Amino acid sequence: MKPLHEFTEELYRCIRCGSCTAVCPIFSVEKREMSVARGRLRLVREHLAGNLDLTPKMRDYLDLCLGCRACVVSCPPQVPTDKIIRAARAHFAIKKGQPLVRHILLKNVLVKPKHFTLVLDSLKLARRTGVNRLLPKTLKTKEDILPQLPKNTFRELLKGIELKKSDKKVGFFLSCMDNNVYPQVLRAAINILEKLDYEVVIPTKVVCCGAAHDNYGDVENARKLAWQNIEAFSATGVDVILTDCATCGSTMQSYGELFQGKSEEAEALSFVSKVMDINQFLSDKLPSVSECAETTVTYHDPCHLVRYQNVREAPRKVLESAGVNFKEMAEADRCCGGGGTFNIFHYDISMKILDRKIENVKQTGASVLATSCPACRIQLEHGIKRHGLTIEVLHPIEVLEKSYLKEGGVPKIEIR
Amino acid sequence: MLEKSFVHSLQQCVGRENVLTDKEDIICYSYDPTPNHQIPEAVVIPGTIEEISQVVMLANQAGIPITPRGGGSNICGNSIPIKGGIVLAMHRFDRIIEIDTANLCAVVQAGVITADFQRQVEALGLFYPPDPQASSMSMLGGNVATNAGGPRGFKYGVTRDYVLGFKMVLADGRILKMGGKTVKNVTGYDLTKLFVGSEGTLGIFTELILRLIPLPESKRTMLAVFDDLLDAARTVSGVIAAKIIPTTLEFMDREAMRLIEAYVPCGLPVDAAAAILIEVDGSERDVPVQIKQVEEVCRQFGAREIRIATTEAESNQIWAGRKAAFSSMAKSAPTLYVEDVTVPRSKIPDIVKTITDLAAKYQLKIPILGHAGDGNMHPIILTDENNHDEIKRVKLAIDEMFKAALELGGTLSGEHGIGLDKVKFMEWELGETGIDVMRKIKHALDPRNIMNSNKVLPAEAVE
């Protein structure tokens, strides 16, 4: 990963045309120059030129970015603002350390899968006993973002699952979010892959992909986690590593950059070449369906899939194969405002961005909203609750599973 | 530095959270797309016309300069607070107050984004034609202040042709209301025409009454390719002589097409001298007839190739190159000088030749785009602000380019405005008398010279 001062040339490529102001979700709410790529790049540039200190205010402005990459895509000279912001956060972390809450999150909670589960278990307990109701209002609002948590994590369930054996093997990455919050998505993925006659190899030694560490400039831990994942898969000998989480997918695909110029780079790049989103893997392996079911489904593009991995058509194809009535929403690829923990740290701004998304969902009349990232899903479910709607949020693979398991209406899977 | 007591008064006008003075904040209001920059002393973000009036009154009393800022997307240096003072950011004025379908007009606040407004009126089958390149980030107030144009200007006119009336805050803080919802209005002097295009030097627009027209039913796009610039220019005149007014006559020279093709290959003929993207619009019945006529004219004047889009996808394909033009140039050089010299339509080959010669003479890359229908050329100088030697040559080339445009009976600026960058050429075009009359107007309305000072008119020897 390039240190901040090596981005000088890119910083000077910003021609200040303002194209980013037209697409930035934060700017659409804040409407101030400090809240958009053009301003943030200027702040970083002035800091590197020695005209601006690393003040708390500057940290706030650097934090106030969802990393959705909308500005990068629309930028005429294609300044890599997302990378510059991450490098600036890393620079800040080195010079000034991390804020306390983030420090705990990055260094303690997210470094071991068990720790993350423990935190969520405590939340479950608090909810069961009603202790969570004692939280001050500002914290309670944030706690409400997290959905009902399942009784068992996927890791627990996995112990009772006998995985099918086959010559065709694919690796599967256990995302922390799906493991803890949406184990049913992982279950659906295995069901579908096994129906297609694949053996699903799930190494349990994997850890957090390091998205939050990468995002908030904790490069050291990001590398540690990345290396554990690379090792966990190298032992399995699979050629394909699938994930149902857009964020994990894009983070794992950036491992090459993380180890740039290091001795581990070659192995990291070989790992990267195997990582693939499940939608993309399945999109050319499913039968096409002619009849349309009654369910109307719309799709929200996670930033980490559509702009980081360039996967736009595949999830739509998966939904098509499920035989549902697909209805495209307006601004489907506009960020939902979730941003991992952004919704917790910047609740009000996040909700304004979410409201626009939910309005677009509502306009389609869909009863199912599909999306391919658990972080988006948490945010979207919160939005639906907030607006008093009854739309179900599912991963495309769950929509597929439901349609295949439905009696009578099962389009037969033919292996190609 | 502004005095504490003055900042305090500003805060009392607009609220503490709407006055920015921290360095991290004011730095972000120091720039626009031109290479100029200057950090203001404060940024004020008013929410009502009364607040602006009070702020301006305070500034006028204290002699503090004010620079109004809309979307910050102008390309003449208009948003630069060159004398420090206050930047007045207009983004809270973001309400479309009314779209009046009976009177075919709309009442909007000045901070509404141009493209947002267009989407809303088009959903009602209406049309607001001015389409500056920056429409997805520019504000209508800024468009009015710079009298913005765009590719559709030839057929539909420019922003001025759609302003029926406005509210503005004058340099002494008084509120001026002009015009209304009527198309006809000859009451008194036509101040609307005077203030539209005044580039923030005479006051701050806060509310606009804009004329709308019915949205054309249909459109068709084509690309005509030429081996000779003269043929391309004659074709433009030929189309107009055939009494067809296309919506768009977008000119691209070879250098521009090469850059675009290198950036996104979209099938532009890089060996041709020029291509013209032509679009006609009108009723379902009219459009096929028009496009046929245009095709005949193109053939008659020696187009080597003509591509007519038959589907929306093909039309998008033709547009893809033109739309990527600016990006392709921004990607190829760190600094762009985007000019808009404009000449009588018949002189297009002369100005294109002048620019091409200047590029060779000063060893510069100057691809040319242009709105051929109205002779509005966009030579874009690709350079690097850190290469001081090259910047010197850029400045010399610009001087000569403007001189040539004026000699051809043209003008310094077709649609971008004068701002900071072209002030020194004003006397060439206007002469002493022209400058004097404009100065008298400025003095009468802004005696303390606080409103966007040093823009449009050259500073006087003694202020």
Interface residues (C-beta under 8 A of the other chain):
Chain A: Y12 R13 I15 R16 C17 G18 S19 T21 A22 K31 R32 E33 M34 R38 G39 R42 L43 E46 N51 L52 T55 K57 M58 Y61 P76 P77 Q78
Chain B: D22 K23 E24 D25 I27 C28 Y29 S30 Y31 D32 P33 I45 G71 G72 S73 A89 H91 R92 D94 I113 A115 A134 S136 M137 S138 F326 S327 M329 A330 K331 P334 T335 L336 N386
